[in-house]
Amino acid sequence: MTDGEKLDLVLAELQGMKTEIQDIKTEIRDMKTEIQDLKAGLEEVNLKVTKIDLTIENEIRVNIQRVAEGHLDLSRNMHEVMKPNNEIKMLAIKVRMLETDIREIKSKIS
């Protein structure tokens, strides 16, 4: 192989490498574009998450607290309503005991 042929082979190899490098540069540009798109998408997701956090903090949490306070009031009201009912039950028990005592007294007297 002559020196000219060797130089031609080296030149052909360099041309192939130059083409591969240009392909790599194109792929890198495409990757940069995709990364920028991903960054833009991530920013949008971050904004949505922030909005959700604010909604939870400012609206849902407050509403849950209101519901809990309402439930507490209902529970208090129920206990207040139940007090007379409990007293009536206790009075009914006392009346039964007194009836039993009266029967015993009547049976002893007779």
Helices and strands as residue ranges (DSSP letters): H 3-55, I 56-60, H 61-109
